Amino acid sequence: MKKCPRCRVVYKEDAQLKCLYCEGSLLTAKEADFIGESQNKGSAFDLSKAKELKFQDKITHDRKEYLIGTFFRGSTFLSSYRFNLHELKKGRAAKRFFIRPPDLGTLIKIPWLFVNVIYSMVYFFTPKSYCAKCGYQYIPAHGEAQHDPAECSYNQEYDMIEQEVFSGKVFIDLDPVRQISDAKVKKGQRSALKDLLDRNMTWEKTLDVISIIVSIIIYVYLLVLIAMPLLNKIYHFDTIG
């Protein structure tokens, strides 16, 4: 278990490195440290009381994206894209055209902008059905009338994770979801929790770095393309030699 010494937030995931609320480094926690500051040091640890403590911060869409990325090993474009795709699929009606809403970060990741545009167009214009059981839209792969049970179960598991992470509770407990996840993994089924915890961060961060480098090259090329005619008027490059 990990704990933020500043916010006193408890995280049961050992893989968690940064606090979701203050971004401070987490320390290994002992059960005695879970007791709130208002409780007596000599009193017994009351897990039920710790689980009831909550923050009052408003959970916006941007805040949710940050939390889901940070809680599960780090935020990258892929983690942001996956989160926004899940959010877009919720409900009967489409909320927007772009899977990932463009922002200032898009300007330094131009390759991802093209990926976002292409996949958004494909998803937007592809006929979709709605599953009342999980509350998600889905694309019928072979014209089936019902949602694939495995995908439906995956969406429900993902919702359970979000409800816990976005609950605002000081004590974030994913043990119930972990039991469901472990049972699925044993059966060879996909698990939302496993996918979130077993991300290839090296690959994801490498893709982001490559995207930034390509963006810089594109901007430098455009700058040269724009500046050359102006410089040519001054220095007359076409007459040299």
PyMOL commands that set and color helices and strands:
alter all, ss='L'
color gray80, all
select helices_A, chain A and resi 31-34+47-52+61-71+77-89+104-108+110-125+149-165+175-186+192-197+201-235+237-239
alter helices_A, ss='H'
color red, helices_A
select strands_A, chain A and resi 2-3+10-11+27-28+129-131+136-138+171-172
alter strands_A, ss='S'
color yellow, strands_A
deselect
rebuild
show_as cartoon
